[in-house]
Amino acid sequence: MGKKILVVDDAAFMRMMIKNILLKNGYEVVGEAENGKQAVQMYAELKPDLVTMDITMPEMDGIEGVKAIRALDPDASIIMCSAMGQQAMVMDAIQAGARDFIVKPFQQDRILQAIERVLSRPR
Amino acid sequence: MFTDEEVAVFMEELEEKLQVINDNVLVLEREGESPAVIQEIFRAAHTIKGSSAVMGYEKMSALTHEIENLFDRLRQGTMQVSGQLVDTLFDALDTLKLLKDEITGQAADVDVAGVVARIRACQLSCDAPPAGAAGAAGGGASPAQADAGGAARVPGGDELQRLLAAGLEAAGHAGGGGEGASADGAGVRERGGMPATAGDGGIFTGTGAAGMAADGRAGLSGSVDPVRTPGTGPDAGTTGASAGTRPAGEAGDNRVTGTPPAAEAGRNASAPGAAPPYRTSLPLEEAAEAVVREAEVRGYQAYWLDIGIDRGCQMKSVRAFLIFETLQQIGEIIKSAPPAEELQEGRYGPGFTVLLITKEDPGQVHDLVYSIAEVSSVEVRPVQPGAAPANGRPAAAAAAVGGRAAAKTAPAAAPAANGGVKTVRVDVQKLDTLMNLVGELVIDRTRLDRFVDIFEGKYGSDDLADNIVEISNHLGQVTNDLQEEIMKARMLPVATVFNRLPRMVRDLAHKMGKEIDFVIEGRETELDRNVIEVIGDPLIHLLRNAVDHGIEPPEERLRLGKPRAGRVLLKAAYVESHIVITLSDDGKGMEPARIRQKAVEKGLLTPEQAARAGDREILDLIFTPGFSTARQVSDISGRGVGMDIVRSQIEQINGSVEFTTAPGKGATFTIKLPLTLAIIRALMVALGEQVYAFPLANVVETLALKTEEIRRVRRAEAIVVRGRVLPLVRLTRLFREKGREEGRLSVVILGSAEKKVGVVVDRLIGEQEIVIKSLGGYLGQVPGLSGATILGDGRVALIVDARGIVKETGVEETVYEVNRAM
């Protein structure tokens, strides 16, 4: 069974791109959330091994999402999916507990490397 | 490279987001700026930027990036919405639509440079503080501004030129503030509420100060606390952010005075001249050595870490920050090369070196660093400092880690209302198939009903029979529900059409020099997809007429005692099993006298006919092909192809259009549409054994008739209904069926547009709802038939193409036709 991943992005297209990359590489996408709020709920329900989290989202943005998820599970592995120009927000997210980040537009091997490495991280 | 599905989702989402931008820009223009609206546009632009970049549509992502930047500044309040800005946004929106067409091959070589330049020019000229201050605040902004400068020469404007020059000059003075600051800054602005350029200053002012402390001898003297560069980074960042809420100029000063001395101090202290090359052990100056010694005493080990970073790394500054943060979890970073502030600005080559004190063993340190993406290599080398431990305060590592997180200020991203409806995109064809299958199910259910009746008759009411009745009833209920749900799934809100209109009305009004207050009500009203697709054109036409011919110019309206802005109301609502769309304006309305005159001029009526006709009949002439009353033909409407086409388009989908008007008060058009095209109400008639269905929308009335009442006009049959002559068609002849020709006949009067015709049938059965099925490919178009349906008993009923029959054989029932026939 592949590792369980929750994909969070408000853009359906982005979710699908990430999902397809993950599915092709043996991961299991257990859920997709459109905003931070949904992500927190789904995290509690699905207990994924890893979350990919967009930053700019309605309802609750990615940084608040990271905070809320880390409050639920201090060991949560979250990778931020940021866009160019969001440096400061990525830093905020890292301080909130995000484990790593990728920059959109991302290449397949970059996202895979980030996920593999975060999942391999000694706890 | 991308699957069809991926491309489809991209295109749909693109369409959706463009609409969001369109709607919100209109709101922006009408109601001024509000945080929710700006946030919506910002997010939509952001989404397009990301998706189009993945797809490789660079022009699109570049343009949306500019829009995003612009709205970011609006969000920060460092510039205001102006008329020029709104116009530029509409330009940008049009360009985005062109870029979308370019993807589908409907456009080519779309140029974005012009509109990008205008957006940038807007940013400069709309600046709340003078552009010069923004330029001075951060040298990093110079590339963007230089670009804008080059492009802005096209639109010109002395003031703009002056501001640009000031900005560039200032940027030149500040110089070398870091690479790609326009991108870096965008992020920083998010949290602090400061302009981009000052933002850079804000965060790195803090870091710079920390860096000075780290590398300079003076600040250290045994205390470990200031050495935790990244640890202090956030705090300093927050300070910077709060500074940023002050006017831009001030924040700028902050940076200009703060950073350079800090950086200088750092260099002087550690390694004079250039930054030490990667993978070189630094000389440990006294202070750092003291810290390492002290740490050793307390059971820590010090390591040099040589960390290599992938060449393709996209956010080097954040990458370094993440590595620092991650290492901070297992220890303390004493120093680094290049210095921390340079690392955090992304100014490093293929890698960097840090000095870490930790209790972990080298293997664990290696694994931890290597668990970070884009780290290409890690080398861990133990440090052997001199023997004697220096006295000083202990390193309070844990406490510092704990205190750090709380200081962050949350970005104030007020979530704008956004209905959380969960949706799945389904091909309409699948819904059609489903609908068909349910149709089949309905038929089988009806047959089961009959079977149940037989069963009951045969076995009476024993348990078995009761069970079957119960099953049949339940099946019936479920089938009905299923049918209803699928019907609902095919429905779309009229908003999909209505949302395109405000922009069009705005452009029209601008062009015609009119002021329009355009109000839309009932956007959420749902209609079948097929109906939605057809309704757009007629609506646009009616709307153009209203703006072009209906609403008077503002001055004239004032003279007439009306408000300057004309009011146009578009409203959709459910009325019984129909949707009624009304479009009303408070313009000049229509004058029967003028139409009468025009009709005579155009030879549509003789003067006598015109004189005799009532006002209503005269008004309805606007639906006659080739009729236009516009005194001046504009390029907007009034080409004379108008209303007849509007009407025929609406009737094609079984709808009807009517209007009322009062001279000087305006006009109201009422369009009545069926909720769906898949199911219609029909009048069922029999012809021999065969059942036919007439769409009820075209049935005017039914009559019983004796054969002797049929008259002959030349070689055709006709009947007189309330003094009007109508041609008579026999369905038996049309379809070469055998039927009764004698005695009392049943006649169905069909109407479409202004034409009417009587159709003779054997027997009327009654009204019912039928599910339309096509005749299928192998039959194709059969003259006189528009489809078929399956009846409850499994027989096929044919649907009569009522409009076709009326068009071919009907006569116009307007006065003059009647007069001619008499």
Boltz contact constraints between the chains, C-beta under 6 A:
constraints:
  - contact:
      token1: [A, 11]
      token2: [B, 47]
      max_distance: 6.0
  - contact:
      token1: [A, 11]
      token2: [B, 51]
      max_distance: 6.0
  - contact:
      token1: [A, 12]
      token2: [B, 9]
      max_distance: 6.0
  - contact:
      token1: [A, 12]
      token2: [B, 13]
      max_distance: 6.0
  - contact:
      token1: [A, 13]
      token2: [B, 9]
      max_distance: 6.0
  - contact:
      token1: [A, 13]
      token2: [B, 10]
      max_distance: 6.0
  - contact:
      token1: [A, 13]
      token2: [B, 13]
      max_distance: 6.0
  - contact:
      token1: [A, 13]
      token2: [B, 51]
      max_distance: 6.0
  - contact:
      token1: [A, 16]
      token2: [B, 6]
      max_distance: 6.0
  - contact:
      token1: [A, 16]
      token2: [B, 9]
      max_distance: 6.0
  - contact:
      token1: [A, 17]
      token2: [B, 54]
      max_distance: 6.0
  - contact:
      token1: [A, 56]
      token2: [B, 43]
      max_distance: 6.0
  - contact:
      token1: [A, 56]
      token2: [B, 46]
      max_distance: 6.0
  - contact:
      token1: [A, 58]
      token2: [B, 415]
      max_distance: 6.0
  - contact:
      token1: [A, 58]
      token2: [B, 418]
      max_distance: 6.0
  - contact:
      token1: [A, 59]
      token2: [B, 415]
      max_distance: 6.0
  - contact:
      token1: [A, 61]
      token2: [B, 413]
      max_distance: 6.0
  - contact:
      token1: [A, 83]
      token2: [B, 50]
      max_distance: 6.0
  - contact:
      token1: [A, 84]
      token2: [B, 183]
      max_distance: 6.0
  - contact:
      token1: [A, 85]
      token2: [B, 183]
      max_distance: 6.0
  - contact:
      token1: [A, 85]
      token2: [B, 186]
      max_distance: 6.0
  - contact:
      token1: [A, 85]
      token2: [B, 187]
      max_distance: 6.0
  - contact:
      token1: [A, 86]
      token2: [B, 187]
      max_distance: 6.0
  - contact:
      token1: [A, 87]
      token2: [B, 184]
      max_distance: 6.0
  - contact:
      token1: [A, 87]
      token2: [B, 187]
      max_distance: 6.0
  - contact:
      token1: [A, 87]
      token2: [B, 315]
      max_distance: 6.0
  - contact:
      token1: [A, 87]
      token2: [B, 317]
      max_distance: 6.0
  - contact:
      token1: [A, 87]
      token2: [B, 318]
      max_distance: 6.0
  - contact:
      token1: [A, 88]
      token2: [B, 187]
      max_distance: 6.0
  - contact:
      token1: [A, 88]
      token2: [B, 188]
      max_distance: 6.0
  - contact:
      token1: [A, 88]
      token2: [B, 190]
      max_distance: 6.0
  - contact:
      token1: [A, 88]
      token2: [B, 191]
      max_distance: 6.0
  - contact:
      token1: [A, 89]
      token2: [B, 187]
      max_distance: 6.0
  - contact:
      token1: [A, 89]
      token2: [B, 190]
      max_distance: 6.0
  - contact:
      token1: [A, 90]
      token2: [B, 318]
      max_distance: 6.0
  - contact:
      token1: [A, 91]
      token2: [B, 321]
      max_distance: 6.0
  - contact:
      token1: [A, 94]
      token2: [B, 322]
      max_distance: 6.0
  - contact:
      token1: [A, 94]
      token2: [B, 325]
      max_distance: 6.0
  - contact:
      token1: [A, 95]
      token2: [B, 234]
      max_distance: 6.0
  - contact:
      token1: [A, 95]
      token2: [B, 408]
      max_distance: 6.0
  - contact:
      token1: [A, 100]
      token2: [B, 373]
      max_distance: 6.0
  - contact:
      token1: [A, 103]
      token2: [B, 314]
      max_distance: 6.0
  - contact:
      token1: [A, 103]
      token2: [B, 315]
      max_distance: 6.0
  - contact:
      token1: [A, 104]
      token2: [B, 50]
      max_distance: 6.0
  - contact:
      token1: [A, 105]
      token2: [B, 53]
      max_distance: 6.0
  - contact:
      token1: [A, 105]
      token2: [B, 54]
      max_distance: 6.0
  - contact:
      token1: [A, 113]
      token2: [B, 373]
      max_distance: 6.0
  - contact:
      token1: [A, 114]
      token2: [B, 373]
      max_distance: 6.0
  - contact:
      token1: [A, 117]
      token2: [B, 371]
      max_distance: 6.0
  - contact:
      token1: [A, 117]
      token2: [B, 373]
      max_distance: 6.0
  - contact:
      token1: [A, 120]
      token2: [B, 371]
      max_distance: 6.0
  - contact:
      token1: [A, 121]
      token2: [B, 371]
      max_distance: 6.0
  - contact:
      token1: [A, 122]
      token2: [B, 367]
      max_distance: 6.0
